[in-house]
């Protein structure tokens, strides 16, 4: 890809796919685990912990399915 001049384009496409998949996964997990703005207002520490957990799991899935494929 580097010698063909397509490496940057390929990396940009992978980055876009990874970001879209990450955002979708976080949104789906947030809804399925009932993490709401009410929880954020009621108990910020729990909300942060749960969101960080979701983001870590989503990153792991994205890396497994797209990055390290």
PDB file of N, CA, C, O and CB in Angstrom:
ATOM      1  N   UNK A   1       0.823  -1.207   0.000  1.00  0.00           N
ATOM      2  CA  UNK A   1       0.000   0.000   0.000  1.00  0.00           C
ATOM      3  C   UNK A   1       0.861   1.262   0.000  1.00  0.00           C
ATOM      4  O   UNK A   1       0.527   2.262  -0.637  1.00  0.00           O
ATOM      5  CB  UNK A   1      -0.933   0.003   1.211  1.00  0.00           C
ATOM      6  N   UNK A   2       1.964   1.193   0.722  1.00  0.00           N
ATOM      7  CA  UNK A   2       2.840   2.364   0.793  1.00  0.00           C
ATOM      8  C   UNK A   2       3.415   2.690  -0.579  1.00  0.00           C
ATOM      9  O   UNK A   2       3.440   3.853  -0.981  1.00  0.00           O
ATOM     10  CB  UNK A   2       3.977   2.128   1.801  1.00  0.00           C
ATOM     11  N   UNK A   3       3.873   1.681  -1.292  1.00  0.00           N
ATOM     12  CA  UNK A   3       4.479   1.928  -2.603  1.00  0.00           C
ATOM     13  C   UNK A   3       3.439   2.340  -3.643  1.00  0.00           C
ATOM     14  O   UNK A   3       3.774   2.987  -4.635  1.00  0.00           O
ATOM     15  CB  UNK A   3       5.222   0.684  -3.080  1.00  0.00           C
ATOM     16  N   UNK A   4       2.197   1.972  -3.422  1.00  0.00           N
ATOM     17  CA  UNK A   4       1.124   2.348  -4.346  1.00  0.00           C
ATOM     18  C   UNK A   4       0.510   3.701  -3.999  1.00  0.00           C
ATOM     19  O   UNK A   4      -0.334   4.215  -4.733  1.00  0.00           O
ATOM     20  CB  UNK A   4       0.042   1.283  -4.346  1.00  0.00           C
ATOM     21  N   UNK A   5       0.939   4.271  -2.876  1.00  0.00           N
ATOM     22  CA  UNK A   5       0.402   5.567  -2.459  1.00  0.00           C
ATOM     23  C   UNK A   5      -0.998   5.478  -1.886  1.00  0.00           C
ATOM     24  O   UNK A   5      -1.729   6.469  -1.892  1.00  0.00           O
ATOM     25  CB  UNK A   5       0.400   6.513  -3.617  1.00  0.00           C
ATOM     26  N   UNK A   6      -1.386   4.320  -1.394  1.00  0.00           N
ATOM     27  CA  UNK A   6      -2.745   4.130  -0.878  1.00  0.00           C
ATOM     28  C   UNK A   6      -2.780   3.902   0.630  1.00  0.00           C
ATOM     29  O   UNK A   6      -3.848   3.649   1.187  1.00  0.00           O
ATOM     30  CB  UNK A   6      -3.400   2.960  -1.578  1.00  0.00           C
ATOM     31  N   UNK A   7      -1.653   3.986   1.288  1.00  0.00           N
ATOM     32  CA  UNK A   7      -1.604   3.692   2.721  1.00  0.00           C
ATOM     33  C   UNK A   7      -2.432   4.683   3.533  1.00  0.00           C
ATOM     34  O   UNK A   7      -3.211   4.274   4.393  1.00  0.00           O
ATOM     35  CB  UNK A   7      -0.163   3.703   3.209  1.00  0.00           C
ATOM     36  N   UNK A   8      -2.271   5.990   3.269  1.00  0.00           N
ATOM     37  CA  UNK A   8      -3.007   7.004   4.029  1.00  0.00           C
ATOM     38  C   UNK A   8      -4.516   6.812   3.864  1.00  0.00           C
ATOM     39  O   UNK A   8      -5.265   6.881   4.839  1.00  0.00           O
ATOM     40  CB  UNK A   8      -2.597   8.423   3.577  1.00  0.00           C
ATOM     41  N   UNK A   9      -4.956   6.570   2.631  1.00  0.00           N
ATOM     42  CA  UNK A   9      -6.381   6.372   2.370  1.00  0.00           C
ATOM     43  C   UNK A   9      -6.898   5.143   3.120  1.00  0.00           C
ATOM     44  O   UNK A   9      -7.980   5.174   3.706  1.00  0.00           O
ATOM     45  CB  UNK A   9      -6.638   6.224   0.856  1.00  0.00           C
ATOM     46  N   UNK A  10      -6.123   4.073   3.096  1.00  0.00           N
ATOM     47  CA  UNK A  10      -6.518   2.841   3.787  1.00  0.00           C
ATOM     48  C   UNK A  10      -6.630   3.087   5.302  1.00  0.00           C
ATOM     49  O   UNK A  10      -7.604   2.679   5.934  1.00  0.00           O
ATOM     50  CB  UNK A  10      -5.496   1.705   3.498  1.00  0.00           C
ATOM     51  N   UNK A  11      -5.636   3.749   5.862  1.00  0.00           N
ATOM     52  CA  UNK A  11      -5.656   4.034   7.307  1.00  0.00           C
ATOM     53  C   UNK A  11      -6.834   4.922   7.684  1.00  0.00           C
ATOM     54  O   UNK A  11      -7.452   4.725   8.730  1.00  0.00           O
ATOM     55  CB  UNK A  11      -4.344   4.704   7.739  1.00  0.00           C
ATOM     56  N   UNK A  12      -7.147   5.896   6.840  1.00  0.00           N
ATOM     57  CA  UNK A  12      -8.276   6.786   7.103  1.00  0.00           C
ATOM     58  C   UNK A  12      -9.591   6.015   7.072  1.00  0.00           C
ATOM     59  O   UNK A  12     -10.478   6.265   7.889  1.00  0.00           O
ATOM     60  CB  UNK A  12      -8.307   7.930   6.081  1.00  0.00           C
ATOM     61  N   UNK A  13      -9.721   5.083   6.136  1.00  0.00           N
ATOM     62  CA  UNK A  13     -10.934   4.275   6.054  1.00  0.00           C
ATOM     63  C   UNK A  13     -11.090   3.377   7.285  1.00  0.00           C
ATOM     64  O   UNK A  13     -12.185   3.249   7.832  1.00  0.00           O
ATOM     65  CB  UNK A  13     -10.916   3.423   4.780  1.00  0.00           C
ATOM     66  N   UNK A  14     -10.000   2.766   7.709  1.00  0.00           N
ATOM     67  CA  UNK A  14     -10.040   1.911   8.895  1.00  0.00           C
ATOM     68  C   UNK A  14     -10.391   2.742  10.129  1.00  0.00           C
ATOM     69  O   UNK A  14     -11.173   2.307  10.974  1.00  0.00           O
ATOM     70  CB  UNK A  14      -8.683   1.190   9.095  1.00  0.00           C
ATOM     71  N   UNK A  15      -9.817   3.924  10.226  1.00  0.00           N
ATOM     72  CA  UNK A  15     -10.106   4.803  11.365  1.00  0.00           C
ATOM     73  C   UNK A  15     -11.583   5.188  11.390  1.00  0.00           C
ATOM     74  O   UNK A  15     -12.206   5.189  12.451  1.00  0.00           O
ATOM     75  CB  UNK A  15      -9.228   6.070  11.306  1.00  0.00           C
ATOM     76  N   UNK A  16     -12.134   5.509  10.251  1.00  0.00           N
ATOM     77  CA  UNK A  16     -13.552   5.875  10.165  1.00  0.00           C
ATOM     78  C   UNK A  16     -14.443   4.701  10.568  1.00  0.00           C
ATOM     79  O   UNK A  16     -15.397   4.871  11.326  1.00  0.00           O
ATOM     80  CB  UNK A  16     -13.903   6.340   8.739  1.00  0.00           C
ATOM     81  N   UNK A  17     -14.128   3.517  10.060  1.00  0.00           N
ATOM     82  CA  UNK A  17     -14.902   2.322  10.412  1.00  0.00           C
ATOM     83  C   UNK A  17     -14.821   2.040  11.909  1.00  0.00           C
ATOM     84  O   UNK A  17     -15.826   1.732  12.550  1.00  0.00           O
ATOM     85  CB  UNK A  17     -14.401   1.105   9.618  1.00  0.00           C
ATOM     86  N   UNK A  18     -13.623   2.148  12.449  1.00  0.00           N
ATOM     87  CA  UNK A  18     -13.422   1.868  13.875  1.00  0.00           C
ATOM     88  C   UNK A  18     -14.196   2.867  14.732  1.00  0.00           C
ATOM     89  O   UNK A  18     -14.834   2.479  15.711  1.00  0.00           O
ATOM     90  CB  UNK A  18     -11.920   1.912  14.231  1.00  0.00           C
ATOM     91  N   UNK A  19     -14.145   4.141  14.376  1.00  0.00           N
ATOM     92  CA  UNK A  19     -14.846   5.166  15.159  1.00  0.00           C
ATOM     93  C   UNK A  19     -16.352   4.966  15.099  1.00  0.00           C
ATOM     94  O   UNK A  19     -17.040   5.107  16.110  1.00  0.00           O
ATOM     95  CB  UNK A  19     -14.485   6.568  14.654  1.00  0.00           C
ATOM     96  N   UNK A  20     -16.871   4.636  13.912  1.00  0.00           N
ATOM     97  CA  UNK A  20     -18.307   4.399  13.776  1.00  0.00           C
ATOM     98  C   UNK A  20     -18.743   3.185  14.589  1.00  0.00           C
ATOM     99  O   UNK A  20     -19.775   3.216  15.259  1.00  0.00           O
ATOM    100  CB  UNK A  20     -18.679   4.206  12.303  1.00  0.00           C
ATOM    101  N   UNK A  21     -17.961   2.128  14.527  1.00  0.00           N
ATOM    102  CA  UNK A  21     -18.301   0.921  15.278  1.00  0.00           C
ATOM    103  C   UNK A  21     -18.242   1.198  16.779  1.00  0.00           C
ATOM    104  O   UNK A  21     -19.114   0.751  17.525  1.00  0.00           O
ATOM    105  CB  UNK A  21     -17.349  -0.237  14.907  1.00  0.00           C
ATOM    106  N   UNK A  22     -17.219   1.930  17.228  1.00  0.00           N
ATOM    107  CA  UNK A  22     -17.089   2.280  18.637  1.00  0.00           C
ATOM    108  C   UNK A  22     -18.310   3.062  19.104  1.00  0.00           C
ATOM    109  O   UNK A  22     -18.909   2.727  20.126  1.00  0.00           O
ATOM    110  CB  UNK A  22     -15.808   3.094  18.877  1.00  0.00           C
ATOM    111  N   UNK A  23     -18.680   4.097  18.364  1.00  0.00           N
ATOM    112  CA  UNK A  23     -19.826   4.926  18.747  1.00  0.00           C
ATOM    113  C   UNK A  23     -21.114   4.112  18.799  1.00  0.00           C
ATOM    114  O   UNK A  23     -21.928   4.289  19.706  1.00  0.00           O
ATOM    115  CB  UNK A  23     -19.987   6.088  17.770  1.00  0.00           C
ATOM    116  N   UNK A  24     -21.298   3.233  17.840  1.00  0.00           N
ATOM    117  CA  UNK A  24     -22.493   2.385  17.809  1.00  0.00           C
ATOM    118  C   UNK A  24     -22.523   1.446  19.008  1.00  0.00           C
ATOM    119  O   UNK A  24     -23.549   1.305  19.673  1.00  0.00           O
ATOM    120  CB  UNK A  24     -22.547   1.576  16.504  1.00  0.00           C
ATOM    121  N   UNK A  25     -21.396   0.812  19.275  1.00  0.00           N
ATOM    122  CA  UNK A  25     -21.331  -0.115  20.413  1.00  0.00           C
ATOM    123  C   UNK A  25     -21.598   0.602  21.732  1.00  0.00           C
ATOM    124  O   UNK A  25     -22.357   0.103  22.562  1.00  0.00           O
ATOM    125  CB  UNK A  25     -19.961  -0.801  20.464  1.00  0.00           C
ATOM    126  N   UNK A  26     -20.987   1.761  21.934  1.00  0.00           N
ATOM    127  CA  UNK A  26     -21.196   2.507  23.179  1.00  0.00           C
ATOM    128  C   UNK A  26     -22.675   2.877  23.326  1.00  0.00           C
ATOM    129  O   UNK A  26     -23.255   2.740  24.403  1.00  0.00           O
ATOM    130  CB  UNK A  26     -20.311   3.785  23.208  1.00  0.00           C
ATOM    131  N   UNK A  27     -23.266   3.340  22.243  1.00  0.00           N
ATOM    132  CA  UNK A  27     -24.681   3.705  22.285  1.00  0.00           C
ATOM    133  C   UNK A  27     -25.561   2.502  22.624  1.00  0.00           C
ATOM    134  O   UNK A  27     -26.447   2.595  23.473  1.00  0.00           O
ATOM    135  CB  UNK A  27     -25.110   4.305  20.947  1.00  0.00           C
ATOM    136  N   UNK A  28     -25.315   1.383  21.963  1.00  0.00           N
ATOM    137  CA  UNK A  28     -26.114   0.180  22.214  1.00  0.00           C
ATOM    138  C   UNK A  28     -25.934  -0.337  23.636  1.00  0.00           C
ATOM    139  O   UNK A  28     -26.909  -0.692  24.299  1.00  0.00           O
ATOM    140  CB  UNK A  28     -25.744  -0.911  21.221  1.00  0.00           C
ATOM    141  N   UNK A  29     -24.691  -0.381  24.103  1.00  0.00           N
ATOM    142  CA  UNK A  29     -24.433  -0.880  25.459  1.00  0.00           C
ATOM    143  C   UNK A  29     -25.033   0.045  26.511  1.00  0.00           C
ATOM    144  O   UNK A  29     -25.558  -0.416  27.525  1.00  0.00           O
ATOM    145  CB  UNK A  29     -22.925  -1.030  25.695  1.00  0.00           C
ATOM    146  N   UNK A  30     -24.954   1.340  26.269  1.00  0.00           N
ATOM    147  CA  UNK A  30     -25.516   2.311  27.207  1.00  0.00           C
ATOM    148  C   UNK A  30     -27.023   2.101  27.341  1.00  0.00           C
ATOM    149  O   UNK A  30     -27.565   2.111  28.447  1.00  0.00           O
ATOM    150  CB  UNK A  30     -25.211   3.758  26.746  1.00  0.00           C
ATOM    151  N   UNK A  31     -27.689   1.912  26.210  1.00  0.00           N
ATOM    152  CA  UNK A  31     -29.143   1.686  26.241  1.00  0.00           C
ATOM    153  C   UNK A  31     -29.480   0.353  26.895  1.00  0.00           C
ATOM    154  O   UNK A  31     -30.398   0.271  27.711  1.00  0.00           O
ATOM    155  CB  UNK A  31     -29.724   1.729  24.820  1.00  0.00           C
ATOM    156  N   UNK A  32     -28.738  -0.689  26.538  1.00  0.00           N
ATOM    157  CA  UNK A  32     -29.075  -2.015  27.063  1.00  0.00           C
ATOM    158  C   UNK A  32     -28.796  -2.135  28.558  1.00  0.00           C
ATOM    159  O   UNK A  32     -29.428  -2.937  29.245  1.00  0.00           O
ATOM    160  CB  UNK A  32     -28.299  -3.082  26.315  1.00  0.00           C
ATOM    161  N   UNK A  33     -27.858  -1.344  29.061  1.00  0.00           N
ATOM    162  CA  UNK A  33     -27.531  -1.389  30.491  1.00  0.00           C
ATOM    163  C   UNK A  33     -28.205  -0.273  31.281  1.00  0.00           C
ATOM    164  O   UNK A  33     -27.924  -0.068  32.462  1.00  0.00           O
ATOM    165  CB  UNK A  33     -26.031  -1.308  30.681  1.00  0.00           C
ATOM    166  N   UNK A  34     -29.101   0.445  30.602  1.00  0.00           N
ATOM    167  CA  UNK A  34     -29.913   1.482  31.241  1.00  0.00           C
ATOM    168  C   UNK A  34     -29.074   2.540  31.955  1.00  0.00           C
ATOM    169  O   UNK A  34     -29.346   2.896  33.101  1.00  0.00           O
ATOM    170  CB  UNK A  34     -30.866   0.849  32.226  1.00  0.00           C
ATOM    171  N   UNK A  35     -28.070   3.026  31.274  1.00  0.00           N
ATOM    172  CA  UNK A  35     -27.243   4.109  31.819  1.00  0.00           C
ATOM    173  C   UNK A  35     -27.792   5.411  31.246  1.00  0.00           C
ATOM    174  O   UNK A  35     -27.661   5.683  30.052  1.00  0.00           O
ATOM    175  CB  UNK A  35     -25.700   3.918  31.465  1.00  0.00           C
ATOM    176  N   UNK A  36     -28.403   6.200  32.106  1.00  0.00           N
ATOM    177  CA  UNK A  36     -29.145   7.382  31.672  1.00  0.00           C
ATOM    178  C   UNK A  36     -28.574   8.648  32.293  1.00  0.00           C
ATOM    179  O   UNK A  36     -27.685   8.609  33.144  1.00  0.00           O
ATOM    180  CB  UNK A  36     -30.622   7.244  32.031  1.00  0.00           C
ATOM    181  N   UNK A  37     -29.112   9.761  31.842  1.00  0.00           N
ATOM    182  CA  UNK A  37     -28.747  11.051  32.424  1.00  0.00           C
ATOM    183  C   UNK A  37     -29.251  11.157  33.866  1.00  0.00           C
ATOM    184  O   UNK A  37     -28.668  11.874  34.679  1.00  0.00           O
ATOM    185  CB  UNK A  37     -29.315  12.204  31.574  1.00  0.00           C
ATOM    186  N   UNK A  38     -30.329  10.445  34.177  1.00  0.00           N
ATOM    187  CA  UNK A  38     -30.816  10.431  35.553  1.00  0.00           C
ATOM    188  C   UNK A  38     -29.788   9.779  36.472  1.00  0.00           C
ATOM    189  O   UNK A  38     -29.558  10.251  37.586  1.00  0.00           O
ATOM    190  CB  UNK A  38     -32.164   9.690  35.644  1.00  0.00           C
ATOM    191  N   UNK A  39     -29.175   8.699  36.009  1.00  0.00           N
ATOM    192  CA  UNK A  39     -28.127   8.055  36.792  1.00  0.00           C
ATOM    193  C   UNK A  39     -26.952   9.008  36.977  1.00  0.00           C
ATOM    194  O   UNK A  39     -26.372   9.092  38.059  1.00  0.00           O
ATOM    195  CB  UNK A  39     -27.663   6.752  36.114  1.00  0.00           C
ATOM    196  N   UNK A  40     -26.613   9.716  35.920  1.00  0.00           N
ATOM    197  CA  UNK A  40     -25.502  10.674  35.980  1.00  0.00           C
ATOM    198  C   UNK A  40     -25.792  11.760  37.027  1.00  0.00           C
ATOM    199  O   UNK A  40     -24.904  12.147  37.787  1.00  0.00           O
ATOM    200  CB  UNK A  40     -25.261  11.320  34.582  1.00  0.00           C
ATOM    201  N   UNK A  41     -27.018  12.237  37.059  1.00  0.00           N
ATOM    202  CA  UNK A  41     -27.387  13.276  38.022  1.00  0.00           C
ATOM    203  C   UNK A  41     -27.457  12.718  39.445  1.00  0.00           C
ATOM    204  O   UNK A  41     -27.117  13.404  40.409  1.00  0.00           O
ATOM    205  CB  UNK A  41     -28.732  13.902  37.637  1.00  0.00           C
ATOM    206  N   UNK A  42     -27.901  11.472  39.561  1.00  0.00           N
ATOM    207  CA  UNK A  42     -28.099  10.873  40.874  1.00  0.00           C
ATOM    208  C   UNK A  42     -26.791  10.369  41.486  1.00  0.00           C
ATOM    209  O   UNK A  42     -26.541  10.572  42.674  1.00  0.00           O
ATOM    210  CB  UNK A  42     -29.090   9.733  40.774  1.00  0.00           C
ATOM    211  N   UNK A  43     -25.958   9.712  40.672  1.00  0.00           N
ATOM    212  CA  UNK A  43     -24.739   9.096  41.193  1.00  0.00           C
ATOM    213  C   UNK A  43     -23.650   9.184  40.125  1.00  0.00           C
ATOM    214  O   UNK A  43     -23.485   8.267  39.322  1.00  0.00           O
ATOM    215  CB  UNK A  43     -24.993   7.610  41.613  1.00  0.00           C
ATOM    216  N   UNK A  44     -22.912  10.290  40.121  1.00  0.00           N
ATOM    217  CA  UNK A  44     -21.912  10.536  39.088  1.00  0.00           C
ATOM    218  C   UNK A  44     -20.796   9.501  39.080  1.00  0.00           C
ATOM    219  O   UNK A  44     -20.332   9.098  38.013  1.00  0.00           O
ATOM    220  CB  UNK A  44     -21.324  11.903  39.268  1.00  0.00           C
ATOM    221  N   UNK A  45     -20.367   9.074  40.244  1.00  0.00           N
ATOM    222  CA  UNK A  45     -19.271   8.107  40.313  1.00  0.00           C
ATOM    223  C   UNK A  45     -19.663   6.785  39.664  1.00  0.00           C
ATOM    224  O   UNK A  45     -18.890   6.215  38.894  1.00  0.00           O
ATOM    225  CB  UNK A  45     -18.855   7.873  41.770  1.00  0.00           C
ATOM    226  N   UNK A  46     -20.838   6.309  39.965  1.00  0.00           N
ATOM    227  CA  UNK A  46     -21.293   5.061  39.347  1.00  0.00           C
ATOM    228  C   UNK A  46     -21.421   5.226  37.838  1.00  0.00           C
ATOM    229  O   UNK A  46     -21.040   4.337  37.076  1.00  0.00           O
ATOM    230  CB  UNK A  46     -22.639   4.616  39.949  1.00  0.00           C
ATOM    231  N   UNK A  47     -21.965   6.381  37.403  1.00  0.00           N
ATOM    232  CA  UNK A  47     -22.123   6.640  35.976  1.00  0.00           C
ATOM    233  C   UNK A  47     -20.762   6.612  35.263  1.00  0.00           C
ATOM    234  O   UNK A  47     -20.627   5.996  34.206  1.00  0.00           O
ATOM    235  CB  UNK A  47     -22.818   7.998  35.754  1.00  0.00           C
ATOM    236  N   UNK A  48     -19.768   7.273  35.840  1.00  0.00           N
ATOM    237  CA  UNK A  48     -18.431   7.315  35.246  1.00  0.00           C
ATOM    238  C   UNK A  48     -17.835   5.912  35.183  1.00  0.00           C
ATOM    239  O   UNK A  48     -17.268   5.525  34.161  1.00  0.00           O
ATOM    240  CB  UNK A  48     -17.506   8.255  36.049  1.00  0.00           C
ATOM    241  N   UNK A  49     -17.957   5.165  36.246  1.00  0.00           N
ATOM    242  CA  UNK A  49     -17.417   3.804  36.277  1.00  0.00           C
ATOM    243  C   UNK A  49     -18.057   2.930  35.206  1.00  0.00           C
ATOM    244  O   UNK A  49     -17.369   2.201  34.491  1.00  0.00           O
ATOM    245  CB  UNK A  49     -17.628   3.177  37.656  1.00  0.00           C
ATOM    246  N   UNK A  50     -19.356   3.009  35.107  1.00  0.00           N
ATOM    247  CA  UNK A  50     -20.055   2.176  34.131  1.00  0.00           C
ATOM    248  C   UNK A  50     -19.757   2.600  32.697  1.00  0.00           C
ATOM    249  O   UNK A  50     -19.633   1.755  31.810  1.00  0.00           O
ATOM    250  CB  UNK A  50     -21.550   2.228  34.379  1.00  0.00           C
ATOM    251  N   UNK A  51     -19.641   3.911  32.469  1.00  0.00           N
ATOM    252  CA  UNK A  51     -19.310   4.391  31.129  1.00  0.00           C
ATOM    253  C   UNK A  51     -17.883   4.005  30.745  1.00  0.00           C
ATOM    254  O   UNK A  51     -17.633   3.626  29.601  1.00  0.00           O
ATOM    255  CB  UNK A  51     -19.485   5.913  31.048  1.00  0.00           C
ATOM    256  N   UNK A  52     -16.967   4.096  31.666  1.00  0.00           N
ATOM    257  CA  UNK A  52     -15.592   3.694  31.378  1.00  0.00           C
ATOM    258  C   UNK A  52     -15.519   2.206  31.076  1.00  0.00           C
ATOM    259  O   UNK A  52     -14.758   1.783  30.205  1.00  0.00           O
ATOM    260  CB  UNK A  52     -14.671   4.040  32.553  1.00  0.00           C
ATOM    261  N   UNK A  53     -16.298   1.418  31.784  1.00  0.00           N
ATOM    262  CA  UNK A  53     -16.342  -0.011  31.524  1.00  0.00           C
ATOM    263  C   UNK A  53     -16.880  -0.297  30.127  1.00  0.00           C
ATOM    264  O   UNK A  53     -16.336  -1.133  29.407  1.00  0.00           O
ATOM    265  CB  UNK A  53     -17.196  -0.714  32.573  1.00  0.00           C
ATOM    266  N   UNK A  54     -17.931   0.386  29.754  1.00  0.00           N
ATOM    267  CA  UNK A  54     -18.515   0.212  28.420  1.00  0.00           C
ATOM    268  C   UNK A  54     -17.514   0.624  27.343  1.00  0.00           C
ATOM    269  O   UNK A  54     -17.338  -0.088  26.353  1.00  0.00           O
ATOM    270  CB  UNK A  54     -19.819   1.036  28.284  1.00  0.00           C
ATOM    271  N   UNK A  55     -16.863   1.761  27.530  1.00  0.00           N
ATOM    272  CA  UNK A  55     -15.897   2.231  26.535  1.00  0.00           C
ATOM    273  C   UNK A  55     -14.721   1.272  26.402  1.00  0.00           C
ATOM    274  O   UNK A  55     -14.226   1.057  25.296  1.00  0.00           O
ATOM    275  CB  UNK A  55     -15.392   3.624  26.903  1.00  0.00           C
ATOM    276  N   UNK A  56     -14.271   0.700  27.497  1.00  0.00           N
ATOM    277  CA  UNK A  56     -13.166  -0.260  27.444  1.00  0.00           C
ATOM    278  C   UNK A  56     -13.582  -1.512  26.675  1.00  0.00           C
ATOM    279  O   UNK A  56     -12.817  -2.031  25.862  1.00  0.00           O
ATOM    280  CB  UNK A  56     -12.704  -0.636  28.867  1.00  0.00           C
ATOM    281  N   UNK A  57     -14.795  -1.994  26.937  1.00  0.00           N
ATOM    282  CA  UNK A  57     -15.279  -3.174  26.222  1.00  0.00           C
ATOM    283  C   UNK A  57     -15.459  -2.883  24.733  1.00  0.00           C
ATOM    284  O   UNK A  57     -15.132  -3.716  23.888  1.00  0.00           O
ATOM    285  CB  UNK A  57     -16.602  -3.658  26.826  1.00  0.00           C
ATOM    286  N   UNK A  58     -15.979  -1.699  24.420  1.00  0.00           N
ATOM    287  CA  UNK A  58     -16.176  -1.320  23.015  1.00  0.00           C
ATOM    288  C   UNK A  58     -14.828  -1.212  22.297  1.00  0.00           C
ATOM    289  O   UNK A  58     -14.700  -1.664  21.159  1.00  0.00           O
ATOM    290  CB  UNK A  58     -16.947   0.022  22.914  1.00  0.00           C
ATOM    291  N   UNK A  59     -13.818  -0.618  22.949  1.00  0.00           N
ATOM    292  CA  UNK A  59     -12.476  -0.526  22.350  1.00  0.00           C
ATOM    293  C   UNK A  59     -11.913  -1.911  22.075  1.00  0.00           C
ATOM    294  O   UNK A  59     -11.314  -2.151  21.026  1.00  0.00           O
ATOM    295  CB  UNK A  59     -11.519   0.256  23.271  1.00  0.00           C
ATOM    296  N   UNK A  60     -12.106  -2.813  23.013  1.00  0.00           N
ATOM    297  CA  UNK A  60     -11.591  -4.168  22.849  1.00  0.00           C
ATOM    298  C   UNK A  60     -12.262  -4.873  21.666  1.00  0.00           C
ATOM    299  O   UNK A  60     -11.597  -5.563  20.894  1.00  0.00           O
ATOM    300  CB  UNK A  60     -11.802  -4.976  24.136  1.00  0.00           C
ATOM    301  N   UNK A  61     -13.550  -4.702  21.530  1.00  0.00           N
ATOM    302  CA  UNK A  61     -14.276  -5.307  20.411  1.00  0.00           C
ATOM    303  C   UNK A  61     -13.810  -4.714  19.089  1.00  0.00           C
ATOM    304  O   UNK A  61     -13.562  -5.446  18.131  1.00  0.00           O
ATOM    305  CB  UNK A  61     -15.793  -5.109  20.577  1.00  0.00           C
ATOM    306  N   UNK A  62     -13.689  -3.391  19.034  1.00  0.00           N
ATOM    307  CA  UNK A  62     -13.240  -2.725  17.809  1.00  0.00           C
ATOM    308  C   UNK A  62     -11.835  -3.178  17.438  1.00  0.00           C
ATOM    309  O   UNK A  62     -11.568  -3.483  16.275  1.00  0.00           O
ATOM    310  CB  UNK A  62     -13.277  -1.195  17.979  1.00  0.00           C
ATOM    311  N   UNK A  63     -10.948  -3.224  18.403  1.00  0.00           N
ATOM    312  CA  UNK A  63      -9.578  -3.664  18.116  1.00  0.00           C
ATOM    313  C   UNK A  63      -9.571  -5.096  17.599  1.00  0.00           C
ATOM    314  O   UNK A  63      -8.849  -5.410  16.653  1.00  0.00           O
ATOM    315  CB  UNK A  63      -8.697  -3.551  19.374  1.00  0.00           C
ATOM    316  N   UNK A  64     -10.351  -5.946  18.198  1.00  0.00           N
ATOM    317  CA  UNK A  64     -10.391  -7.352  17.780  1.00  0.00           C
ATOM    318  C   UNK A  64     -10.990  -7.496  16.379  1.00  0.00           C
ATOM    319  O   UNK A  64     -10.456  -8.236  15.554  1.00  0.00           O
ATOM    320  CB  UNK A  64     -11.202  -8.185  18.787  1.00  0.00           C
ATOM    321  N   UNK A  65     -12.090  -6.799  16.106  1.00  0.00           N
ATOM    322  CA  UNK A  65     -12.817  -6.988  14.860  1.00  0.00           C
ATOM    323  C   UNK A  65     -12.275  -6.180  13.686  1.00  0.00           C
ATOM    324  O   UNK A  65     -12.411  -6.607  12.539  1.00  0.00           O
ATOM    325  CB  UNK A  65     -14.240  -6.640  15.070  1.00  0.00           C
ATOM    326  N   UNK A  66     -11.663  -5.025  13.942  1.00  0.00           N
ATOM    327  CA  UNK A  66     -11.229  -4.157  12.847  1.00  0.00           C
ATOM    328  C   UNK A  66      -9.718  -3.946  12.813  1.00  0.00           C
ATOM    329  O   UNK A  66      -9.091  -4.144  11.772  1.00  0.00           O
ATOM    330  CB  UNK A  66     -11.917  -2.822  12.955  1.00  0.00           C
ATOM    331  N   UNK A  67      -9.142  -3.558  13.912  1.00  0.00           N
ATOM    332  CA  UNK A  67      -7.733  -3.157  13.925  1.00  0.00           C
ATOM    333  C   UNK A  67      -6.797  -4.351  13.761  1.00  0.00           C
ATOM    334  O   UNK A  67      -5.920  -4.333  12.897  1.00  0.00           O
ATOM    335  CB  UNK A  67      -7.410  -2.427  15.220  1.00  0.00           C
ATOM    336  N   UNK A  68      -6.973  -5.381  14.575  1.00  0.00           N
ATOM    337  CA  UNK A  68      -6.053  -6.517  14.574  1.00  0.00           C
ATOM    338  C   UNK A  68      -6.521  -7.669  13.694  1.00  0.00           C
ATOM    339  O   UNK A  68      -5.995  -8.778  13.785  1.00  0.00           O
ATOM    340  CB  UNK A  68      -5.858  -7.013  15.976  1.00  0.00           C
ATOM    341  N   UNK A  69      -7.480  -7.415  12.867  1.00  0.00           N
ATOM    342  CA  UNK A  69      -8.104  -8.421  12.003  1.00  0.00           C
ATOM    343  C   UNK A  69      -7.112  -8.995  11.026  1.00  0.00           C
ATOM    344  O   UNK A  69      -7.466  -9.856  10.221  1.00  0.00           O
ATOM    345  CB  UNK A  69      -9.277  -7.827  11.250  1.00  0.00           C
TER     346      UNK A  69
END
